[in-house]
């Protein structure tokens, strides 16, 4: 299988959790009803996310977008 790829070049950059993934994890962990109804899952998710964030250097807070609302809309439409 090594003829198809170079094992030293498997990841084209530092690993990271997608912004959508972070948003979803945050929405679950910030929902007291879900945490109360699923304590084991919430604990497992929190520890997994904490480990992933420690490895990637990310946080659950999404990075701020310095663009104006109008610029964001323009970029969504034309990008």
HTML snippet that shows the backbone in 3Dmol.js (N, CA, C, O; Angstrom):
<script src="https://3Dmol.org/build/3Dmol-min.js"></script>
<div id="view" style="width:600px;height:400px;position:relative"></div>
<script>
const pdb = `
ATOM      1  N   UNK A   1       0.817  -1.193   0.000  1.00  0.00           N
ATOM      2  CA  UNK A   1       0.000   0.000   0.000  1.00  0.00           C
ATOM      3  C   UNK A   1       0.860   1.255   0.000  1.00  0.00           C
ATOM      4  O   UNK A   1       0.403   2.316  -0.425  1.00  0.00           O
ATOM      5  N   UNK A   2       2.100   1.149   0.472  1.00  0.00           N
ATOM      6  CA  UNK A   2       2.948   2.335   0.545  1.00  0.00           C
ATOM      7  C   UNK A   2       3.285   2.904  -0.826  1.00  0.00           C
ATOM      8  O   UNK A   2       3.790   4.023  -0.917  1.00  0.00           O
ATOM      9  N   UNK A   3       3.015   2.155  -1.896  1.00  0.00           N
ATOM     10  CA  UNK A   3       3.264   2.707  -3.227  1.00  0.00           C
ATOM     11  C   UNK A   3       2.268   3.812  -3.575  1.00  0.00           C
ATOM     12  O   UNK A   3       2.510   4.577  -4.509  1.00  0.00           O
ATOM     13  N   UNK A   4       1.154   3.915  -2.848  1.00  0.00           N
ATOM     14  CA  UNK A   4       0.137   4.922  -3.138  1.00  0.00           C
ATOM     15  C   UNK A   4       0.338   6.228  -2.372  1.00  0.00           C
ATOM     16  O   UNK A   4      -0.191   7.263  -2.776  1.00  0.00           O
ATOM     17  N   UNK A   5       1.084   6.195  -1.288  1.00  0.00           N
ATOM     18  CA  UNK A   5       1.282   7.405  -0.498  1.00  0.00           C
ATOM     19  C   UNK A   5       2.593   7.322   0.266  1.00  0.00           C
ATOM     20  O   UNK A   5       3.136   6.242   0.502  1.00  0.00           O
ATOM     21  N   UNK A   6       3.075   8.472   0.638  1.00  0.00           N
ATOM     22  CA  UNK A   6       4.276   8.560   1.461  1.00  0.00           C
ATOM     23  C   UNK A   6       3.823   8.633   2.913  1.00  0.00           C
ATOM     24  O   UNK A   6       3.178   9.609   3.295  1.00  0.00           O
ATOM     25  N   UNK A   7       4.140   7.630   3.740  1.00  0.00           N
ATOM     26  CA  UNK A   7       3.655   7.631   5.123  1.00  0.00           C
ATOM     27  C   UNK A   7       4.104   8.851   5.925  1.00  0.00           C
ATOM     28  O   UNK A   7       3.462   9.201   6.915  1.00  0.00           O
ATOM     29  N   UNK A   8       5.186   9.499   5.520  1.00  0.00           N
ATOM     30  CA  UNK A   8       5.644  10.695   6.238  1.00  0.00           C
ATOM     31  C   UNK A   8       4.803  11.913   5.884  1.00  0.00           C
ATOM     32  O   UNK A   8       4.893  12.942   6.554  1.00  0.00           O
ATOM     33  N   UNK A   9       3.991  11.810   4.847  1.00  0.00           N
ATOM     34  CA  UNK A   9       3.225  12.958   4.361  1.00  0.00           C
ATOM     35  C   UNK A   9       1.722  12.693   4.432  1.00  0.00           C
ATOM     36  O   UNK A   9       0.989  12.996   3.490  1.00  0.00           O
ATOM     37  N   UNK A  10       1.264  12.126   5.550  1.00  0.00           N
ATOM     38  CA  UNK A  10      -0.142  11.736   5.640  1.00  0.00           C
ATOM     39  C   UNK A  10      -1.047  12.897   6.024  1.00  0.00           C
ATOM     40  O   UNK A  10      -2.192  12.950   5.575  1.00  0.00           O
ATOM     41  N   UNK A  11      -0.572  13.817   6.830  1.00  0.00           N
ATOM     42  CA  UNK A  11      -1.398  14.935   7.284  1.00  0.00           C
ATOM     43  C   UNK A  11      -0.808  16.223   6.725  1.00  0.00           C
ATOM     44  O   UNK A  11       0.331  16.555   7.054  1.00  0.00           O
ATOM     45  N   UNK A  12      -1.537  16.958   5.894  1.00  0.00           N
ATOM     46  CA  UNK A  12      -0.977  18.151   5.266  1.00  0.00           C
ATOM     47  C   UNK A  12      -0.918  19.373   6.178  1.00  0.00           C
ATOM     48  O   UNK A  12      -0.800  20.492   5.678  1.00  0.00           O
ATOM     49  N   UNK A  13      -0.992  19.208   7.433  1.00  0.00           N
ATOM     50  CA  UNK A  13      -0.932  20.317   8.379  1.00  0.00           C
ATOM     51  C   UNK A  13      -1.253  19.797   9.762  1.00  0.00           C
ATOM     52  O   UNK A  13      -1.459  18.600   9.964  1.00  0.00           O
ATOM     53  N   UNK A  14      -1.291  20.699  10.694  1.00  0.00           N
ATOM     54  CA  UNK A  14      -1.619  20.300  12.057  1.00  0.00           C
ATOM     55  C   UNK A  14      -3.066  19.823  12.119  1.00  0.00           C
ATOM     56  O   UNK A  14      -3.940  20.421  11.491  1.00  0.00           O
ATOM     57  N   UNK A  15      -3.329  18.760  12.865  1.00  0.00           N
ATOM     58  CA  UNK A  15      -4.716  18.295  12.985  1.00  0.00           C
ATOM     59  C   UNK A  15      -5.553  19.328  13.727  1.00  0.00           C
ATOM     60  O   UNK A  15      -5.057  20.042  14.600  1.00  0.00           O
ATOM     61  N   UNK A  16      -6.828  19.394  13.365  1.00  0.00           N
ATOM     62  CA  UNK A  16      -7.726  20.329  14.037  1.00  0.00           C
ATOM     63  C   UNK A  16      -9.148  19.802  13.964  1.00  0.00           C
ATOM     64  O   UNK A  16      -9.492  19.013  13.085  1.00  0.00           O
ATOM     65  N   UNK A  17      -9.957  20.248  14.894  1.00  0.00           N
ATOM     66  CA  UNK A  17     -11.374  19.923  14.908  1.00  0.00           C
ATOM     67  C   UNK A  17     -12.078  21.020  14.115  1.00  0.00           C
ATOM     68  O   UNK A  17     -11.780  22.201  14.292  1.00  0.00           O
ATOM     69  N   UNK A  18     -13.005  20.638  13.248  1.00  0.00           N
ATOM     70  CA  UNK A  18     -13.697  21.634  12.421  1.00  0.00           C
ATOM     71  C   UNK A  18     -14.515  22.587  13.292  1.00  0.00           C
ATOM     72  O   UNK A  18     -14.924  22.240  14.400  1.00  0.00           O
ATOM     73  N   UNK A  19     -14.742  23.779  12.779  1.00  0.00           N
ATOM     74  CA  UNK A  19     -15.565  24.758  13.497  1.00  0.00           C
ATOM     75  C   UNK A  19     -16.979  24.229  13.710  1.00  0.00           C
ATOM     76  O   UNK A  19     -17.587  24.476  14.752  1.00  0.00           O
ATOM     77  N   UNK A  20     -17.504  23.498  12.720  1.00  0.00           N
ATOM     78  CA  UNK A  20     -18.846  22.914  12.859  1.00  0.00           C
ATOM     79  C   UNK A  20     -18.858  21.879  13.979  1.00  0.00           C
ATOM     80  O   UNK A  20     -19.811  21.811  14.754  1.00  0.00           O
ATOM     81  N   UNK A  21     -17.810  21.081  14.063  1.00  0.00           N
ATOM     82  CA  UNK A  21     -17.715  20.091  15.133  1.00  0.00           C
ATOM     83  C   UNK A  21     -17.651  20.750  16.494  1.00  0.00           C
ATOM     84  O   UNK A  21     -18.340  20.334  17.425  1.00  0.00           O
ATOM     85  N   UNK A  22     -16.823  21.780  16.612  1.00  0.00           N
ATOM     86  CA  UNK A  22     -16.725  22.505  17.881  1.00  0.00           C
ATOM     87  C   UNK A  22     -18.064  23.111  18.279  1.00  0.00           C
ATOM     88  O   UNK A  22     -18.451  23.067  19.447  1.00  0.00           O
ATOM     89  N   UNK A  23     -18.760  23.670  17.313  1.00  0.00           N
ATOM     90  CA  UNK A  23     -20.064  24.277  17.584  1.00  0.00           C
ATOM     91  C   UNK A  23     -21.058  23.225  18.077  1.00  0.00           C
ATOM     92  O   UNK A  23     -21.822  23.475  19.010  1.00  0.00           O
ATOM     93  N   UNK A  24     -21.045  22.055  17.450  1.00  0.00           N
ATOM     94  CA  UNK A  24     -21.962  20.983  17.847  1.00  0.00           C
ATOM     95  C   UNK A  24     -21.639  20.481  19.254  1.00  0.00           C
ATOM     96  O   UNK A  24     -22.541  20.318  20.075  1.00  0.00           O
ATOM     97  N   UNK A  25     -20.352  20.233  19.537  1.00  0.00           N
ATOM     98  CA  UNK A  25     -19.965  19.762  20.869  1.00  0.00           C
ATOM     99  C   UNK A  25     -20.358  20.786  21.927  1.00  0.00           C
ATOM    100  O   UNK A  25     -20.876  20.427  22.984  1.00  0.00           O
ATOM    101  N   UNK A  26     -20.110  22.065  21.638  1.00  0.00           N
ATOM    102  CA  UNK A  26     -20.451  23.128  22.587  1.00  0.00           C
ATOM    103  C   UNK A  26     -21.956  23.175  22.833  1.00  0.00           C
ATOM    104  O   UNK A  26     -22.397  23.354  23.968  1.00  0.00           O
ATOM    105  N   UNK A  27     -22.747  23.012  21.762  1.00  0.00           N
ATOM    106  CA  UNK A  27     -24.203  23.059  21.934  1.00  0.00           C
ATOM    107  C   UNK A  27     -24.687  21.911  22.818  1.00  0.00           C
ATOM    108  O   UNK A  27     -25.597  22.095  23.626  1.00  0.00           O
ATOM    109  N   UNK A  28     -24.092  20.739  22.672  1.00  0.00           N
ATOM    110  CA  UNK A  28     -24.484  19.612  23.524  1.00  0.00           C
ATOM    111  C   UNK A  28     -24.061  19.843  24.970  1.00  0.00           C
ATOM    112  O   UNK A  28     -24.858  19.671  25.893  1.00  0.00           O
ATOM    113  N   UNK A  29     -22.808  20.232  25.161  1.00  0.00           N
ATOM    114  CA  UNK A  29     -22.292  20.379  26.518  1.00  0.00           C
ATOM    115  C   UNK A  29     -22.895  21.575  27.248  1.00  0.00           C
ATOM    116  O   UNK A  29     -22.891  21.600  28.479  1.00  0.00           O
ATOM    117  N   UNK A  30     -23.408  22.556  26.532  1.00  0.00           N
ATOM    118  CA  UNK A  30     -24.056  23.719  27.151  1.00  0.00           C
ATOM    119  C   UNK A  30     -25.549  23.511  27.381  1.00  0.00           C
ATOM    120  O   UNK A  30     -26.221  24.388  27.925  1.00  0.00           O
ATOM    121  N   UNK A  31     -26.071  22.356  26.970  1.00  0.00           N
ATOM    122  CA  UNK A  31     -27.500  22.064  27.125  1.00  0.00           C
ATOM    123  C   UNK A  31     -27.704  21.279  28.425  1.00  0.00           C
ATOM    124  O   UNK A  31     -27.424  20.081  28.467  1.00  0.00           O
ATOM    125  N   UNK A  32     -28.190  21.939  29.491  1.00  0.00           N
ATOM    126  CA  UNK A  32     -28.328  21.247  30.775  1.00  0.00           C
ATOM    127  C   UNK A  32     -29.281  20.055  30.713  1.00  0.00           C
ATOM    128  O   UNK A  32     -29.084  19.076  31.433  1.00  0.00           O
ATOM    129  N   UNK A  33     -30.294  20.120  29.879  1.00  0.00           N
ATOM    130  CA  UNK A  33     -31.228  18.997  29.758  1.00  0.00           C
ATOM    131  C   UNK A  33     -30.514  17.776  29.197  1.00  0.00           C
ATOM    132  O   UNK A  33     -30.666  16.672  29.721  1.00  0.00           O
ATOM    133  N   UNK A  34     -29.732  17.966  28.132  1.00  0.00           N
ATOM    134  CA  UNK A  34     -29.011  16.841  27.524  1.00  0.00           C
ATOM    135  C   UNK A  34     -27.989  16.268  28.503  1.00  0.00           C
ATOM    136  O   UNK A  34     -27.850  15.051  28.618  1.00  0.00           O
ATOM    137  N   UNK A  35     -27.275  17.146  29.207  1.00  0.00           N
ATOM    138  CA  UNK A  35     -26.262  16.689  30.161  1.00  0.00           C
ATOM    139  C   UNK A  35     -26.919  15.899  31.290  1.00  0.00           C
ATOM    140  O   UNK A  35     -26.385  14.877  31.722  1.00  0.00           O
ATOM    141  N   UNK A  36     -28.082  16.366  31.774  1.00  0.00           N
ATOM    142  CA  UNK A  36     -28.791  15.673  32.852  1.00  0.00           C
ATOM    143  C   UNK A  36     -29.331  14.326  32.390  1.00  0.00           C
ATOM    144  O   UNK A  36     -29.268  13.343  33.129  1.00  0.00           O
ATOM    145  N   UNK A  37     -29.859  14.276  31.180  1.00  0.00           N
ATOM    146  CA  UNK A  37     -30.431  13.033  30.660  1.00  0.00           C
ATOM    147  C   UNK A  37     -29.372  12.032  30.207  1.00  0.00           C
ATOM    148  O   UNK A  37     -29.652  10.836  30.123  1.00  0.00           O
ATOM    149  N   UNK A  38     -28.162  12.504  29.916  1.00  0.00           N
ATOM    150  CA  UNK A  38     -27.093  11.641  29.398  1.00  0.00           C
ATOM    151  C   UNK A  38     -25.785  11.890  30.149  1.00  0.00           C
ATOM    152  O   UNK A  38     -24.807  12.327  29.542  1.00  0.00           O
ATOM    153  N   UNK A  39     -25.749  11.623  31.447  1.00  0.00           N
ATOM    154  CA  UNK A  39     -24.552  11.986  32.215  1.00  0.00           C
ATOM    155  C   UNK A  39     -23.287  11.243  31.771  1.00  0.00           C
ATOM    156  O   UNK A  39     -22.208  11.834  31.726  1.00  0.00           O
ATOM    157  N   UNK A  40     -23.410   9.962  31.447  1.00  0.00           N
ATOM    158  CA  UNK A  40     -22.215   9.208  31.024  1.00  0.00           C
ATOM    159  C   UNK A  40     -21.718   9.694  29.673  1.00  0.00           C
ATOM    160  O   UNK A  40     -20.515   9.855  29.471  1.00  0.00           O
ATOM    161  N   UNK A  41     -22.636   9.927  28.752  1.00  0.00           N
ATOM    162  CA  UNK A  41     -22.238  10.434  27.433  1.00  0.00           C
ATOM    163  C   UNK A  41     -21.628  11.827  27.552  1.00  0.00           C
ATOM    164  O   UNK A  41     -20.629  12.132  26.901  1.00  0.00           O
ATOM    165  N   UNK A  42     -22.232  12.664  28.382  1.00  0.00           N
ATOM    166  CA  UNK A  42     -21.719  14.025  28.561  1.00  0.00           C
ATOM    167  C   UNK A  42     -20.307  13.997  29.138  1.00  0.00           C
ATOM    168  O   UNK A  42     -19.436  14.748  28.699  1.00  0.00           O
ATOM    169  N   UNK A  43     -20.085  13.133  30.117  1.00  0.00           N
ATOM    170  CA  UNK A  43     -18.757  13.015  30.717  1.00  0.00           C
ATOM    171  C   UNK A  43     -17.737  12.520  29.699  1.00  0.00           C
ATOM    172  O   UNK A  43     -16.631  13.052  29.606  1.00  0.00           O
ATOM    173  N   UNK A  44     -18.118  11.494  28.935  1.00  0.00           N
ATOM    174  CA  UNK A  44     -17.223  10.957  27.910  1.00  0.00           C
ATOM    175  C   UNK A  44     -16.936  12.004  26.835  1.00  0.00           C
ATOM    176  O   UNK A  44     -15.789  12.177  26.422  1.00  0.00           O
ATOM    177  N   UNK A  45     -17.981  12.701  26.384  1.00  0.00           N
ATOM    178  CA  UNK A  45     -17.805  13.723  25.353  1.00  0.00           C
ATOM    179  C   UNK A  45     -16.907  14.845  25.858  1.00  0.00           C
ATOM    180  O   UNK A  45     -16.009  15.293  25.145  1.00  0.00           O
ATOM    181  N   UNK A  46     -17.148  15.301  27.089  1.00  0.00           N
ATOM    182  CA  UNK A  46     -16.340  16.392  27.638  1.00  0.00           C
ATOM    183  C   UNK A  46     -14.871  15.988  27.717  1.00  0.00           C
ATOM    184  O   UNK A  46     -13.996  16.768  27.339  1.00  0.00           O
ATOM    185  N   UNK A  47     -14.587  14.776  28.204  1.00  0.00           N
ATOM    186  CA  UNK A  47     -13.181  14.361  28.315  1.00  0.00           C
ATOM    187  C   UNK A  47     -12.549  14.173  26.938  1.00  0.00           C
ATOM    188  O   UNK A  47     -11.385  14.524  26.744  1.00  0.00           O
ATOM    189  N   UNK A  48     -13.293  13.628  25.987  1.00  0.00           N
ATOM    190  CA  UNK A  48     -12.762  13.455  24.630  1.00  0.00           C
ATOM    191  C   UNK A  48     -12.478  14.796  23.967  1.00  0.00           C
ATOM    192  O   UNK A  48     -11.429  14.987  23.352  1.00  0.00           O
ATOM    193  N   UNK A  49     -13.420  15.720  24.098  1.00  0.00           N
ATOM    194  CA  UNK A  49     -13.250  17.043  23.496  1.00  0.00           C
ATOM    195  C   UNK A  49     -12.097  17.780  24.180  1.00  0.00           C
ATOM    196  O   UNK A  49     -11.299  18.433  23.508  1.00  0.00           O
ATOM    197  N   UNK A  50     -12.003  17.681  25.501  1.00  0.00           N
ATOM    198  CA  UNK A  50     -10.905  18.338  26.213  1.00  0.00           C
ATOM    199  C   UNK A  50      -9.552  17.815  25.740  1.00  0.00           C
ATOM    200  O   UNK A  50      -8.618  18.593  25.550  1.00  0.00           O
ATOM    201  N   UNK A  51      -9.442  16.494  25.549  1.00  0.00           N
ATOM    202  CA  UNK A  51      -8.180  15.914  25.050  1.00  0.00           C
ATOM    203  C   UNK A  51      -7.880  16.398  23.641  1.00  0.00           C
ATOM    204  O   UNK A  51      -6.745  16.763  23.334  1.00  0.00           O
ATOM    205  N   UNK A  52      -8.900  16.401  22.778  1.00  0.00           N
ATOM    206  CA  UNK A  52      -8.699  16.846  21.391  1.00  0.00           C
ATOM    207  C   UNK A  52      -8.279  18.310  21.346  1.00  0.00           C
ATOM    208  O   UNK A  52      -7.390  18.681  20.580  1.00  0.00           O
ATOM    209  N   UNK A  53      -8.913  19.134  22.160  1.00  0.00           N
ATOM    210  CA  UNK A  53      -8.576  20.557  22.177  1.00  0.00           C
ATOM    211  C   UNK A  53      -7.165  20.782  22.714  1.00  0.00           C
ATOM    212  O   UNK A  53      -6.450  21.663  22.238  1.00  0.00           O
ATOM    213  N   UNK A  54      -6.769  19.987  23.702  1.00  0.00           N
ATOM    214  CA  UNK A  54      -5.412  20.108  24.232  1.00  0.00           C
ATOM    215  C   UNK A  54      -4.381  19.736  23.167  1.00  0.00           C
ATOM    216  O   UNK A  54      -3.331  20.370  23.066  1.00  0.00           O
ATOM    217  N   UNK A  55      -4.683  18.712  22.379  1.00  0.00           N
ATOM    218  CA  UNK A  55      -3.747  18.278  21.334  1.00  0.00           C
ATOM    219  C   UNK A  55      -3.669  19.264  20.175  1.00  0.00           C
ATOM    220  O   UNK A  55      -2.601  19.449  19.590  1.00  0.00           O
ATOM    221  N   UNK A  56      -4.784  19.895  19.839  1.00  0.00           N
ATOM    222  CA  UNK A  56      -4.806  20.790  18.681  1.00  0.00           C
ATOM    223  C   UNK A  56      -4.544  22.247  19.044  1.00  0.00           C
ATOM    224  O   UNK A  56      -4.279  23.068  18.166  1.00  0.00           O
ATOM    225  N   UNK A  57      -4.617  22.572  20.334  1.00  0.00           N
ATOM    226  CA  UNK A  57      -4.422  23.958  20.750  1.00  0.00           C
ATOM    227  C   UNK A  57      -5.635  24.833  20.483  1.00  0.00           C
ATOM    228  O   UNK A  57      -5.526  26.059  20.480  1.00  0.00           O
ATOM    229  N   UNK A  58      -6.783  24.220  20.260  1.00  0.00           N
ATOM    230  CA  UNK A  58      -8.007  24.972  20.000  1.00  0.00           C
ATOM    231  C   UNK A  58      -8.792  25.161  21.295  1.00  0.00           C
ATOM    232  O   UNK A  58      -8.427  24.622  22.340  1.00  0.00           O
ATOM    233  N   UNK A  59      -9.867  25.930  21.212  1.00  0.00           N
ATOM    234  CA  UNK A  59     -10.783  26.073  22.337  1.00  0.00           C
ATOM    235  C   UNK A  59     -12.205  25.917  21.813  1.00  0.00           C
ATOM    236  O   UNK A  59     -12.440  25.961  20.605  1.00  0.00           O
ATOM    237  N   UNK A  60     -13.152  25.733  22.732  1.00  0.00           N
ATOM    238  CA  UNK A  60     -14.548  25.568  22.320  1.00  0.00           C
ATOM    239  C   UNK A  60     -15.147  26.863  21.795  1.00  0.00           C
ATOM    240  O   UNK A  60     -16.161  26.843  21.098  1.00  0.00           O
ATOM    241  N   UNK A  61     -14.529  27.976  22.123  1.00  0.00           N
ATOM    242  CA  UNK A  61     -15.021  29.252  21.612  1.00  0.00           C
ATOM    243  C   UNK A  61     -14.547  29.414  20.172  1.00  0.00           C
ATOM    244  O   UNK A  61     -13.348  29.328  19.906  1.00  0.00           O
ATOM    245  N   UNK A  62     -15.465  29.647  19.245  1.00  0.00           N
ATOM    246  CA  UNK A  62     -15.052  29.799  17.845  1.00  0.00           C
ATOM    247  C   UNK A  62     -14.207  31.058  17.669  1.00  0.00           C
ATOM    248  O   UNK A  62     -14.382  32.037  18.395  1.00  0.00           O
ATOM    249  N   UNK A  63     -13.296  31.028  16.709  1.00  0.00           N
ATOM    250  CA  UNK A  63     -12.490  32.226  16.476  1.00  0.00           C
ATOM    251  C   UNK A  63     -13.378  33.371  16.005  1.00  0.00           C
ATOM    252  O   UNK A  63     -14.348  33.166  15.276  1.00  0.00           O
ATOM    253  N   UNK A  64     -13.031  34.573  16.435  1.00  0.00           N
ATOM    254  CA  UNK A  64     -13.850  35.716  16.026  1.00  0.00           C
ATOM    255  C   UNK A  64     -13.602  36.028  14.554  1.00  0.00           C
ATOM    256  O   UNK A  64     -12.503  35.823  14.038  1.00  0.00           O
ATOM    257  N   UNK A  65     -14.617  36.514  13.903  1.00  0.00           N
ATOM    258  CA  UNK A  65     -14.534  36.872  12.488  1.00  0.00           C
ATOM    259  C   UNK A  65     -14.470  38.393  12.403  1.00  0.00           C
ATOM    260  O   UNK A  65     -15.459  39.069  12.686  1.00  0.00           O
ATOM    261  N   UNK A  66     -13.312  38.940  12.014  1.00  0.00           N
ATOM    262  CA  UNK A  66     -13.172  40.396  12.013  1.00  0.00           C
ATOM    263  C   UNK A  66     -13.925  41.097  10.886  1.00  0.00           C
ATOM    264  O   UNK A  66     -13.985  42.326  10.854  1.00  0.00           O
ATOM    265  N   UNK A  67     -14.502  40.325   9.959  1.00  0.00           N
ATOM    266  CA  UNK A  67     -15.207  40.946   8.830  1.00  0.00           C
ATOM    267  C   UNK A  67     -16.544  41.526   9.285  1.00  0.00           C
ATOM    268  O   UNK A  67     -17.158  41.047  10.238  1.00  0.00           O
ATOM    269  N   UNK A  68     -16.973  42.558   8.585  1.00  0.00           N
ATOM    270  CA  UNK A  68     -18.288  43.135   8.872  1.00  0.00           C
ATOM    271  C   UNK A  68     -19.367  42.143   8.425  1.00  0.00           C
ATOM    272  O   UNK A  68     -19.091  41.221   7.658  1.00  0.00           O
ATOM    273  N   UNK A  69     -20.589  42.342   8.909  1.00  0.00           N
ATOM    274  CA  UNK A  69     -21.708  41.481   8.522  1.00  0.00           C
ATOM    275  C   UNK A  69     -21.908  41.533   7.011  1.00  0.00           C
ATOM    276  O   UNK A  69     -22.162  40.510   6.374  1.00  0.00           O
ATOM    277  N   UNK A  70     -21.792  42.728   6.444  1.00  0.00           N
ATOM    278  CA  UNK A  70     -21.961  42.880   4.992  1.00  0.00           C
ATOM    279  C   UNK A  70     -20.882  42.106   4.233  1.00  0.00           C
ATOM    280  O   UNK A  70     -21.172  41.477   3.215  1.00  0.00           O
ATOM    281  N   UNK A  71     -19.636  42.149   4.724  1.00  0.00           N
ATOM    282  CA  UNK A  71     -18.549  41.428   4.056  1.00  0.00           C
ATOM    283  C   UNK A  71     -18.753  39.919   4.170  1.00  0.00           C
ATOM    284  O   UNK A  71     -18.494  39.186   3.215  1.00  0.00           O
ATOM    285  N   UNK A  72     -19.212  39.451   5.327  1.00  0.00           N
ATOM    286  CA  UNK A  72     -19.482  38.022   5.501  1.00  0.00           C
ATOM    287  C   UNK A  72     -20.547  37.559   4.513  1.00  0.00           C
ATOM    288  O   UNK A  72     -20.405  36.509   3.886  1.00  0.00           O
ATOM    289  N   UNK A  73     -21.614  38.346   4.378  1.00  0.00           N
ATOM    290  CA  UNK A  73     -22.690  37.997   3.448  1.00  0.00           C
ATOM    291  C   UNK A  73     -22.171  37.982   2.016  1.00  0.00           C
ATOM    292  O   UNK A  73     -22.479  37.062   1.258  1.00  0.00           O
ATOM    293  N   UNK A  74     -21.398  38.976   1.639  1.00  0.00           N
ATOM    294  CA  UNK A  74     -20.828  39.048   0.292  1.00  0.00           C
ATOM    295  C   UNK A  74     -19.964  37.811   0.023  1.00  0.00           C
ATOM    296  O   UNK A  74     -20.059  37.204  -1.044  1.00  0.00           O
ATOM    297  N   UNK A  75     -19.126  37.441   0.991  1.00  0.00           N
ATOM    298  CA  UNK A  75     -18.253  36.278   0.823  1.00  0.00           C
ATOM    299  C   UNK A  75     -19.055  34.987   0.694  1.00  0.00           C
ATOM    300  O   UNK A  75     -18.691  34.112  -0.091  1.00  0.00           O
ATOM    301  N   UNK A  76     -20.146  34.858   1.456  1.00  0.00           N
ATOM    302  CA  UNK A  76     -20.989  33.658   1.353  1.00  0.00           C
ATOM    303  C   UNK A  76     -21.621  33.553  -0.030  1.00  0.00           C
ATOM    304  O   UNK A  76     -21.710  32.465  -0.599  1.00  0.00           O
ATOM    305  N   UNK A  77     -22.054  34.683  -0.563  1.00  0.00           N
ATOM    306  CA  UNK A  77     -22.743  34.692  -1.857  1.00  0.00           C
ATOM    307  C   UNK A  77     -21.767  34.500  -3.010  1.00  0.00           C
ATOM    308  O   UNK A  77     -22.071  33.780  -3.961  1.00  0.00           O
ATOM    309  N   UNK A  78     -20.609  35.129  -2.939  1.00  0.00           N
ATOM    310  CA  UNK A  78     -19.697  35.161  -4.081  1.00  0.00           C
ATOM    311  C   UNK A  78     -18.468  34.267  -3.945  1.00  0.00           C
ATOM    312  O   UNK A  78     -17.669  34.190  -4.878  1.00  0.00           O
ATOM    313  N   UNK A  79     -18.297  33.603  -2.829  1.00  0.00           N
ATOM    314  CA  UNK A  79     -17.078  32.801  -2.654  1.00  0.00           C
ATOM    315  C   UNK A  79     -17.248  31.369  -3.058  1.00  0.00           C
ATOM    316  O   UNK A  79     -16.304  30.584  -2.963  1.00  0.00           O
TER     317      UNK A  79
END
`;
const viewer = $3Dmol.createViewer("view");
viewer.addModel(pdb, "pdb");
viewer.setStyle({}, {cartoon: {color: "spectrum"}});
viewer.zoomTo();
viewer.render();
</script>
